[in-house]
Amino acid sequence: MVRNMLTEAGLRKQVRELEPGREHTIEVGGVEGLRLRIKKSGVASWTLRYRVDTGQRRVTFGRYPILGLGEARATARRLLGRISLGEDPSSQRKEARGGATVGDLWERYLDEHARPHKKPSSVRMDVLNWRNHLAPVLASIKIDAVTRADIAQLHAKIARPKTQARRSRHGTPRKPVLRGGKGVANRVL
């Protein structure tokens, strides 16, 4: 770790002189806790280390050289201002990454509603609709991120009169064709 108050030109020179294939951290000075972290892959990111009641945290907020030294210092000062008001950017990002996906909701729907309350043939049809139409598009999306516009667009794609997703000649799944007609679109909805 290098500790000093760097300029933009000095930082560029120092980054060029680093040994490739190793992780490096450069403390640039000017803002307490601001560092440039360079991974083994060569990707350089700005990080800010700070303390909250529960301990020390680190938040990554931009890539170098896209975000220059002056901009990184200004962003770090803004983050420190928010932290002094009681916010914790690191935990906010973790919470945003967490949360249930549509796939999680689907599993819950099957266990809590479909299997106990529907006929087995209806459950099978639900599973087919999920596998052919919904899972390829929505399974990994966070529930909070799905909008009415997304659902309307999906409904319109499925309503086009054609066929469902098919498998290739080798039995491997192909990119789904989200079409099946108006009836299928309404059941999927």
C-alpha positions as CSV (number, residue, x, y, z in Angstrom):
1,M,0.0,0.0,0.0
2,V,1.3,3.4,-1.0
3,R,0.4,6.4,1.2
4,N,0.7,10.0,-0.2
5,M,-1.3,12.8,-1.8
6,L,-1.2,12.0,-5.4
7,T,-2.0,14.0,-8.5
8,E,-3.7,12.6,-11.6
9,A,-0.4,12.3,-13.5
10,G,1.3,10.7,-10.4
11,L,-1.4,8.2,-10.1
12,R,-1.2,7.2,-13.8
13,K,2.5,6.7,-13.4
14,Q,2.1,4.6,-10.3
15,V,-0.5,2.4,-11.9
16,R,1.7,1.8,-15.0
17,E,4.6,0.8,-12.7
18,L,2.7,-1.8,-10.8
19,E,3.5,-5.5,-11.2
20,P,0.8,-7.1,-13.4
21,G,-1.1,-10.2,-12.2
22,R,-1.2,-9.1,-8.5
23,E,-3.7,-7.2,-6.4
24,H,-2.7,-3.7,-5.4
25,T,-4.1,-1.0,-3.3
26,I,-3.1,2.7,-3.6
27,E,-4.2,5.2,-1.0
28,V,-4.4,8.4,-3.0
29,G,-4.9,10.9,-0.2
30,G,-7.1,14.0,-0.1
31,V,-10.0,12.1,1.4
32,E,-9.7,9.7,4.4
33,G,-10.2,6.1,3.3
34,L,-10.2,6.7,-0.5
35,R,-8.2,4.0,-2.3
36,L,-7.7,2.7,-5.8
37,R,-7.9,-1.1,-5.8
38,I,-6.5,-3.0,-8.7
39,K,-7.4,-6.6,-9.1
40,K,-5.3,-9.4,-10.5
41,S,-7.3,-9.0,-13.8
42,G,-6.1,-5.4,-14.1
43,V,-9.5,-3.9,-13.3
44,A,-9.1,-0.8,-11.2
45,S,-11.9,0.5,-9.0
46,W,-12.3,3.3,-6.5
47,T,-13.2,2.2,-2.9
48,L,-14.0,4.1,0.2
49,R,-13.3,2.6,3.6
50,Y,-15.4,4.0,6.5
51,R,-16.6,3.2,10.0
52,V,-20.1,2.8,11.3
53,D,-21.5,1.6,14.6
54,T,-21.2,-2.0,13.5
55,G,-17.6,-1.8,12.3
56,Q,-15.5,-1.0,9.3
57,R,-17.0,-1.1,5.8
58,R,-15.9,-0.6,2.2
59,V,-18.0,0.6,-0.7
60,T,-16.8,0.4,-4.3
61,F,-18.2,3.3,-6.4
62,G,-16.5,3.6,-9.7
63,R,-13.9,2.4,-12.2
64,Y,-10.6,4.0,-12.9
65,P,-9.7,5.7,-15.4
66,I,-13.4,6.3,-16.3
67,L,-13.8,8.1,-13.0
68,G,-10.7,10.3,-12.6
69,L,-8.9,11.2,-9.4
70,G,-10.7,14.5,-8.9
71,E,-14.1,13.0,-9.6
72,A,-13.4,10.1,-7.2
73,R,-12.4,12.5,-4.4
74,A,-15.6,14.5,-4.9
75,T,-17.7,11.4,-4.9
76,A,-16.0,10.1,-1.8
77,R,-16.7,13.4,0.0
78,R,-20.4,13.1,-0.9
79,L,-20.5,9.5,0.3
80,L,-18.8,10.6,3.6
81,G,-21.4,13.3,4.0
82,R,-24.2,10.8,3.6
83,I,-22.4,8.4,6.0
84,S,-22.1,11.2,8.6
85,L,-25.9,11.6,8.4
86,G,-26.4,7.9,9.4
87,E,-26.6,6.2,6.0
88,D,-24.6,3.1,5.3
89,P,-24.0,2.7,1.5
90,S,-22.5,-0.7,1.7
91,S,-25.4,-2.3,3.6
92,Q,-27.9,-0.5,1.3
93,R,-26.2,-2.1,-1.7
94,K,-26.3,-5.5,0.0
95,E,-30.0,-5.1,0.7
96,A,-30.7,-4.1,-2.9
97,R,-28.8,-7.2,-4.2
98,G,-30.7,-9.4,-1.9
99,G,-34.4,-9.9,-2.0
100,A,-36.6,-12.4,-3.7
101,T,-36.6,-13.1,-7.4
102,V,-39.6,-14.0,-9.5
103,G,-38.2,-17.6,-9.5
104,D,-38.4,-17.6,-5.7
105,L,-42.0,-16.4,-5.9
106,W,-42.8,-19.1,-8.4
107,E,-41.5,-21.8,-6.0
108,R,-43.6,-20.3,-3.2
109,Y,-46.7,-20.2,-5.5
110,L,-46.3,-23.9,-6.3
111,D,-45.8,-25.0,-2.7
112,E,-48.4,-22.7,-1.0
113,H,-51.1,-22.4,-3.6
114,A,-51.0,-24.5,-6.7
115,R,-50.3,-28.0,-5.3
116,P,-52.6,-27.8,-2.3
117,H,-55.6,-26.1,-4.1
118,K,-55.4,-27.0,-7.8
119,K,-56.0,-30.2,-9.8
120,P,-52.8,-32.0,-10.8
121,S,-53.5,-31.3,-14.5
122,S,-53.7,-27.6,-13.8
123,V,-50.5,-27.7,-11.8
124,R,-48.8,-29.4,-14.8
125,M,-50.1,-26.7,-17.1
126,D,-48.8,-24.0,-14.8
127,V,-45.4,-25.7,-14.8
128,L,-45.3,-25.9,-18.6
129,N,-46.3,-22.3,-18.9
130,W,-43.6,-21.3,-16.4
131,R,-40.9,-23.4,-18.1
132,N,-41.8,-22.3,-21.7
133,H,-42.7,-18.7,-21.3
134,L,-41.9,-17.1,-17.9
135,A,-38.8,-18.7,-16.6
136,P,-36.5,-17.8,-19.5
137,V,-37.5,-14.1,-19.2
138,L,-38.4,-13.5,-15.5
139,A,-36.9,-16.1,-13.3
140,S,-33.8,-14.2,-12.2
141,I,-35.3,-10.7,-12.0
142,K,-36.0,-9.3,-8.6
143,I,-39.7,-9.0,-7.7
144,D,-39.4,-5.3,-7.0
145,A,-37.9,-4.7,-10.5
146,V,-40.8,-6.2,-12.5
147,T,-43.2,-3.5,-13.8
148,R,-46.6,-3.6,-15.4
149,A,-45.0,-2.6,-18.7
150,D,-42.7,-5.7,-18.5
151,I,-45.8,-7.9,-18.0
152,A,-47.8,-6.3,-20.8
153,Q,-44.8,-6.6,-23.2
154,L,-44.4,-10.3,-22.3
155,H,-48.2,-10.9,-22.7
156,A,-48.0,-9.3,-26.2
157,K,-45.1,-11.5,-27.2
158,I,-46.8,-14.7,-26.1
159,A,-50.0,-13.7,-27.8
160,R,-48.5,-13.8,-31.3
161,P,-49.9,-16.8,-33.0
162,K,-47.0,-19.2,-33.4
163,T,-45.4,-22.0,-31.3
164,Q,-43.8,-22.4,-27.9
165,A,-40.1,-22.9,-27.1
166,R,-38.6,-25.9,-28.8
167,R,-35.5,-28.0,-28.2
168,S,-32.7,-28.4,-30.7
169,R,-32.0,-31.6,-32.5
170,H,-29.5,-32.6,-29.8
171,G,-32.1,-32.2,-27.0
172,T,-30.5,-29.0,-25.5
173,P,-32.8,-26.0,-24.9
174,R,-32.8,-23.3,-27.5
175,K,-33.6,-19.7,-27.0
176,P,-37.3,-19.6,-26.2
177,V,-39.8,-18.4,-28.7
178,L,-42.3,-16.6,-26.5
179,R,-45.3,-17.1,-28.7
180,G,-48.3,-19.4,-28.2
181,G,-51.5,-17.5,-29.0
182,K,-54.0,-15.4,-27.1
183,G,-55.3,-18.3,-25.0
184,V,-51.8,-19.3,-23.8
185,A,-50.9,-15.6,-23.2
186,N,-54.0,-15.2,-21.0
187,R,-53.3,-18.4,-19.0
188,V,-49.6,-17.3,-18.5
189,L,-50.8,-13.9,-17.3
